[in-house]
Amino acid sequence: MSCEHLICAACAGPVVEGRCPVCREGRAKVHHHGFLGLSPLVIALIVLLVVALVALTHVSGY
């Protein structure tokens, strides 16, 4: 979902510009970020790397 074409009910401005607190809150809801501000894709890649490293150390016998 994108906020490019959404209009704020409070200030009648584009939500993407974030003119008022309502716009900024709406924009934050649409463009939410994952844990610690990281995107869900980055979090998934980190988890995948950790799982691969654990599997590699298990196979190599350490």
N, C-alpha and C positions, 0 to 999 in steps of 0.2 A: 504494500500500500504506500502511496505517496501523498505528501501534503501540498504539492505544488498547486493544485487547483482548489484547495479548501479555503473557505472564507470564514473568518472569525465572527461569531455572533456578538461578541462584546465590542469590538472596535471596527468591524466591517473591512478589515484589511486582510491581505493574504496571510495565512497561517505560517507559511514558509519564512516570512520576514520577521516574525516574532515581535510585533510592535507592543503588545501588552502581555501581562502575566498569563492571561488565558491562552493567548497564541503560543507562548513558550511552553506551557504545560501540554497543550495539544500536540505541538511538534515533538516534544519529548516522548509522548505516548506512541506516536506513529513511528518515530525513529528511536525506539528503545535499544539500549545496549545491554549486553550480557554482563556477566560477573566482572567487576572491577573496570567497567567501561570497555571490555573487549567484546568483539563481535562473536556471536555463537559459532561461526566458522572457525575462528582462531582457537576458541576453547576446544572445539572438537578435534582440531589438528594437534593441540597439545596433549589431549587425552590419548589420541591415537599413537603419538610418539612415545608416551610413557608406557603404554601397553606393549608396544613393539620392543622397547628397551627391556622391559621385564621379561618378555618372552625370549629375547635373545640371550639374556644372562641365564635364564633357566635352561635353555638348550645347551649353552656352552659349558655348564656345570659349575659356575662360580657360586 
